[in-house]
Amino acid sequence: MPSTQSVSLPLPSDFRYQDFIGFHQRDKTELSERVDGMEIHKGVLMNAIPCRLSLSLGSEIATMTINADADENALSDSEMTLLAGRMLGLQQDIAGFESKYQNHPDISRLLSHQHGLRIPQTTTPFEAISWAITGQLISVDAAISIRRRLIEATGKPHSSGIWCLPDEHILANTDIDTYRACGYSNSKATTLQRIAKAIVANELDLSPDRDPTDIGKALLAIKGIGPWTVSYVLLRGFGYLDGSLHGDVAVRRNIQRLLDSDEKPTEKEAQKWLTEFAPWRALVAAHLWAMDKDKAY
């Protein structure tokens, strides 16, 4: 018999519901992520078990429910509480950031329009890695399409009909031709396969209690991984708010818009501008992304 477990936790009064909903509405086909009002459903593999993870957002409380295609619970209650808080970005020091920069001559305008902005997290660090590699140097729409084809080719369906994202065990054993058929370049395919194999072989430790900078160094040592990918993975997969996304095209474009400059800053200029906002550089980048309301990076 399938198992069902639930946990609830309070939401802050300034929680931005549409940011969280929008992050899970990137793929309009809703193959692996579906939105129904203030509830999202996501197909995930937990210990190789197909699960439907649901998060229902109330006015004051969020409730996570996991339906597993097994007769045992996928997670403990404490693990569920931690996962729900991570996915919702509730551990992020948003208040400290906004208090420090509420009068800043440049980003105070962003904070006034985007008060309470926090970063929705992926269910696992590997999900963040696979998305970051997929999205390297291409548009969000193109990345969504390629990701969808990979899920169709390698994912597993939950009994509800939603498809579960492939985990590292599946992608470690996925041949390069399958990646290529989904739209990956040869370099991206080999990089994603290489990382999946390293995780499965316990050669790459992505434990959430590790120092994010140590994880970043380990990722940078892998061929095919650059600074942008590392910063994105640490942001979406670990809630690390100080990665420098100065190489991101949208970040640079919106720095130009924010500062009303004639030219888009170079990567070095963007890096220098973001340095002032440590240890919240990636959070500033997220505020810059939010200027493009029709995209969910």
Secondary structure as a PSIPRED ss2 file (coil, helix, strand):
# PSIPRED VFORMAT (PSIPRED V4.0)

   1 M C   1.000  0.000  0.000
   2 P C   1.000  0.000  0.000
   3 S E   0.000  0.000  1.000
   4 T E   0.000  0.000  1.000
   5 Q E   0.000  0.000  1.000
   6 S E   0.000  0.000  1.000
   7 V E   0.000  0.000  1.000
   8 S E   0.000  0.000  1.000
   9 L E   0.000  0.000  1.000
  10 P E   0.000  0.000  1.000
  11 L C   1.000  0.000  0.000
  12 P C   1.000  0.000  0.000
  13 S C   1.000  0.000  0.000
  14 D C   1.000  0.000  0.000
  15 F C   1.000  0.000  0.000
  16 R C   1.000  0.000  0.000
  17 Y H   0.000  1.000  0.000
  18 Q H   0.000  1.000  0.000
  19 D H   0.000  1.000  0.000
  20 F H   0.000  1.000  0.000
  21 I H   0.000  1.000  0.000
  22 G H   0.000  1.000  0.000
  23 F H   0.000  1.000  0.000
  24 H C   1.000  0.000  0.000
  25 Q C   1.000  0.000  0.000
  26 R C   1.000  0.000  0.000
  27 D C   1.000  0.000  0.000
  28 K C   1.000  0.000  0.000
  29 T C   1.000  0.000  0.000
  30 E C   1.000  0.000  0.000
  31 L C   1.000  0.000  0.000
  32 S C   1.000  0.000  0.000
  33 E E   0.000  0.000  1.000
  34 R E   0.000  0.000  1.000
  35 V E   0.000  0.000  1.000
  36 D E   0.000  0.000  1.000
  37 G C   1.000  0.000  0.000
  38 M C   1.000  0.000  0.000
  39 E E   0.000  0.000  1.000
  40 I E   0.000  0.000  1.000
  41 H E   0.000  0.000  1.000
  42 K E   0.000  0.000  1.000
  43 G E   0.000  0.000  1.000
  44 V E   0.000  0.000  1.000
  45 L E   0.000  0.000  1.000
  46 M E   0.000  0.000  1.000
  47 N C   1.000  0.000  0.000
  48 A C   1.000  0.000  0.000
  49 I E   0.000  0.000  1.000
  50 P E   0.000  0.000  1.000
  51 C E   0.000  0.000  1.000
  52 R E   0.000  0.000  1.000
  53 L E   0.000  0.000  1.000
  54 S E   0.000  0.000  1.000
  55 L E   0.000  0.000  1.000
  56 S E   0.000  0.000  1.000
  57 L E   0.000  0.000  1.000
  58 G C   1.000  0.000  0.000
  59 S C   1.000  0.000  0.000
  60 E C   1.000  0.000  0.000
  61 I E   0.000  0.000  1.000
  62 A E   0.000  0.000  1.000
  63 T E   0.000  0.000  1.000
  64 M E   0.000  0.000  1.000
  65 T E   0.000  0.000  1.000
  66 I E   0.000  0.000  1.000
  67 N E   0.000  0.000  1.000
  68 A E   0.000  0.000  1.000
  69 D C   1.000  0.000  0.000
  70 A C   1.000  0.000  0.000
  71 D C   1.000  0.000  0.000
  72 E C   1.000  0.000  0.000
  73 N C   1.000  0.000  0.000
  74 A C   1.000  0.000  0.000
  75 L C   1.000  0.000  0.000
  76 S C   1.000  0.000  0.000
  77 D H   0.000  1.000  0.000
  78 S H   0.000  1.000  0.000
  79 E H   0.000  1.000  0.000
  80 M H   0.000  1.000  0.000
  81 T H   0.000  1.000  0.000
  82 L H   0.000  1.000  0.000
  83 L H   0.000  1.000  0.000
  84 A H   0.000  1.000  0.000
  85 G H   0.000  1.000  0.000
  86 R H   0.000  1.000  0.000
  87 M H   0.000  1.000  0.000
  88 L H   0.000  1.000  0.000
  89 G C   1.000  0.000  0.000
  90 L C   1.000  0.000  0.000
  91 Q C   1.000  0.000  0.000
  92 Q C   1.000  0.000  0.000
  93 D C   1.000  0.000  0.000
  94 I H   0.000  1.000  0.000
  95 A H   0.000  1.000  0.000
  96 G H   0.000  1.000  0.000
  97 F H   0.000  1.000  0.000
  98 E H   0.000  1.000  0.000
  99 S H   0.000  1.000  0.000
 100 K H   0.000  1.000  0.000
 101 Y H   0.000  1.000  0.000
 102 Q C   1.000  0.000  0.000
 103 N C   1.000  0.000  0.000
 104 H C   1.000  0.000  0.000
 105 P C   1.000  0.000  0.000
 106 D C   1.000  0.000  0.000
 107 I C   1.000  0.000  0.000
 108 S H   0.000  1.000  0.000
 109 R H   0.000  1.000  0.000
 110 L H   0.000  1.000  0.000
 111 L H   0.000  1.000  0.000
 112 S H   0.000  1.000  0.000
 113 H H   0.000  1.000  0.000
 114 Q C   1.000  0.000  0.000
 115 H C   1.000  0.000  0.000
 116 G C   1.000  0.000  0.000
 117 L C   1.000  0.000  0.000
 118 R C   1.000  0.000  0.000
 119 I C   1.000  0.000  0.000
 120 P C   1.000  0.000  0.000
 121 Q C   1.000  0.000  0.000
 122 T C   1.000  0.000  0.000
 123 T C   1.000  0.000  0.000
 124 T C   1.000  0.000  0.000
 125 P H   0.000  1.000  0.000
 126 F H   0.000  1.000  0.000
 127 E H   0.000  1.000  0.000
 128 A H   0.000  1.000  0.000
 129 I H   0.000  1.000  0.000
 130 S H   0.000  1.000  0.000
 131 W H   0.000  1.000  0.000
 132 A H   0.000  1.000  0.000
 133 I H   0.000  1.000  0.000
 134 T H   0.000  1.000  0.000
 135 G C   1.000  0.000  0.000
 136 Q C   1.000  0.000  0.000
 137 L C   1.000  0.000  0.000
 138 I C   1.000  0.000  0.000
 139 S C   1.000  0.000  0.000
 140 V H   0.000  1.000  0.000
 141 D H   0.000  1.000  0.000
 142 A H   0.000  1.000  0.000
 143 A H   0.000  1.000  0.000
 144 I H   0.000  1.000  0.000
 145 S H   0.000  1.000  0.000
 146 I H   0.000  1.000  0.000
 147 R H   0.000  1.000  0.000
 148 R H   0.000  1.000  0.000
 149 R H   0.000  1.000  0.000
 150 L H   0.000  1.000  0.000
 151 I H   0.000  1.000  0.000
 152 E H   0.000  1.000  0.000
 153 A H   0.000  1.000  0.000
 154 T H   0.000  1.000  0.000
 155 G C   1.000  0.000  0.000
 156 K E   0.000  0.000  1.000
 157 P E   0.000  0.000  1.000
 158 H C   1.000  0.000  0.000
 159 S C   1.000  0.000  0.000
 160 S C   1.000  0.000  0.000
 161 G C   1.000  0.000  0.000
 162 I C   1.000  0.000  0.000
 163 W E   0.000  0.000  1.000
 164 C E   0.000  0.000  1.000
 165 L C   1.000  0.000  0.000
 166 P C   1.000  0.000  0.000
 167 D C   1.000  0.000  0.000
 168 E H   0.000  1.000  0.000
 169 H H   0.000  1.000  0.000
 170 I H   0.000  1.000  0.000
 171 L H   0.000  1.000  0.000
 172 A H   0.000  1.000  0.000
 173 N C   1.000  0.000  0.000
 174 T C   1.000  0.000  0.000
 175 D C   1.000  0.000  0.000
 176 I H   0.000  1.000  0.000
 177 D H   0.000  1.000  0.000
 178 T H   0.000  1.000  0.000
 179 Y H   0.000  1.000  0.000
 180 R H   0.000  1.000  0.000
 181 A H   0.000  1.000  0.000
 182 C H   0.000  1.000  0.000
 183 G C   1.000  0.000  0.000
 184 Y C   1.000  0.000  0.000
 185 S C   1.000  0.000  0.000
 186 N H   0.000  1.000  0.000
 187 S H   0.000  1.000  0.000
 188 K H   0.000  1.000  0.000
 189 A H   0.000  1.000  0.000
 190 T H   0.000  1.000  0.000
 191 T H   0.000  1.000  0.000
 192 L H   0.000  1.000  0.000
 193 Q H   0.000  1.000  0.000
 194 R H   0.000  1.000  0.000
 195 I H   0.000  1.000  0.000
 196 A H   0.000  1.000  0.000
 197 K H   0.000  1.000  0.000
 198 A H   0.000  1.000  0.000
 199 I H   0.000  1.000  0.000
 200 V H   0.000  1.000  0.000
 201 A C   1.000  0.000  0.000
 202 N C   1.000  0.000  0.000
 203 E C   1.000  0.000  0.000
 204 L C   1.000  0.000  0.000
 205 D C   1.000  0.000  0.000
 206 L C   1.000  0.000  0.000
 207 S C   1.000  0.000  0.000
 208 P C   1.000  0.000  0.000
 209 D C   1.000  0.000  0.000
 210 R C   1.000  0.000  0.000
 211 D C   1.000  0.000  0.000
 212 P H   0.000  1.000  0.000
 213 T H   0.000  1.000  0.000
 214 D H   0.000  1.000  0.000
 215 I H   0.000  1.000  0.000
 216 G H   0.000  1.000  0.000
 217 K H   0.000  1.000  0.000
 218 A H   0.000  1.000  0.000
 219 L H   0.000  1.000  0.000
 220 L H   0.000  1.000  0.000
 221 A C   1.000  0.000  0.000
 222 I C   1.000  0.000  0.000
 223 K C   1.000  0.000  0.000
 224 G C   1.000  0.000  0.000
 225 I C   1.000  0.000  0.000
 226 G C   1.000  0.000  0.000
 227 P H   0.000  1.000  0.000
 228 W H   0.000  1.000  0.000
 229 T H   0.000  1.000  0.000
 230 V H   0.000  1.000  0.000
 231 S H   0.000  1.000  0.000
 232 Y H   0.000  1.000  0.000
 233 V H   0.000  1.000  0.000
 234 L H   0.000  1.000  0.000
 235 L H   0.000  1.000  0.000
 236 R H   0.000  1.000  0.000
 237 G H   0.000  1.000  0.000
 238 F H   0.000  1.000  0.000
 239 G C   1.000  0.000  0.000
 240 Y C   1.000  0.000  0.000
 241 L C   1.000  0.000  0.000
 242 D C   1.000  0.000  0.000
 243 G C   1.000  0.000  0.000
 244 S C   1.000  0.000  0.000
 245 L C   1.000  0.000  0.000
 246 H C   1.000  0.000  0.000
 247 G C   1.000  0.000  0.000
 248 D C   1.000  0.000  0.000
 249 V H   0.000  1.000  0.000
 250 A H   0.000  1.000  0.000
 251 V H   0.000  1.000  0.000
 252 R H   0.000  1.000  0.000
 253 R H   0.000  1.000  0.000
 254 N H   0.000  1.000  0.000
 255 I H   0.000  1.000  0.000
 256 Q H   0.000  1.000  0.000
 257 R H   0.000  1.000  0.000
 258 L H   0.000  1.000  0.000
 259 L H   0.000  1.000  0.000
 260 D C   1.000  0.000  0.000
 261 S C   1.000  0.000  0.000
 262 D C   1.000  0.000  0.000
 263 E C   1.000  0.000  0.000
 264 K C   1.000  0.000  0.000
 265 P C   1.000  0.000  0.000
 266 T C   1.000  0.000  0.000
 267 E H   0.000  1.000  0.000
 268 K H   0.000  1.000  0.000
 269 E H   0.000  1.000  0.000
 270 A H   0.000  1.000  0.000
 271 Q H   0.000  1.000  0.000
 272 K H   0.000  1.000  0.000
 273 W H   0.000  1.000  0.000
 274 L H   0.000  1.000  0.000
 275 T H   0.000  1.000  0.000
 276 E C   1.000  0.000  0.000
 277 F C   1.000  0.000  0.000
 278 A C   1.000  0.000  0.000
 279 P C   1.000  0.000  0.000
 280 W C   1.000  0.000  0.000
 281 R H   0.000  1.000  0.000
 282 A H   0.000  1.000  0.000
 283 L H   0.000  1.000  0.000
 284 V H   0.000  1.000  0.000
 285 A H   0.000  1.000  0.000
 286 A H   0.000  1.000  0.000
 287 H H   0.000  1.000  0.000
 288 L H   0.000  1.000  0.000
 289 W H   0.000  1.000  0.000
 290 A C   1.000  0.000  0.000
 291 M C   1.000  0.000  0.000
 292 D C   1.000  0.000  0.000
 293 K C   1.000  0.000  0.000
 294 D C   1.000  0.000  0.000
 295 K C   1.000  0.000  0.000
 296 A C   1.000  0.000  0.000
 297 Y C   1.000  0.000  0.000
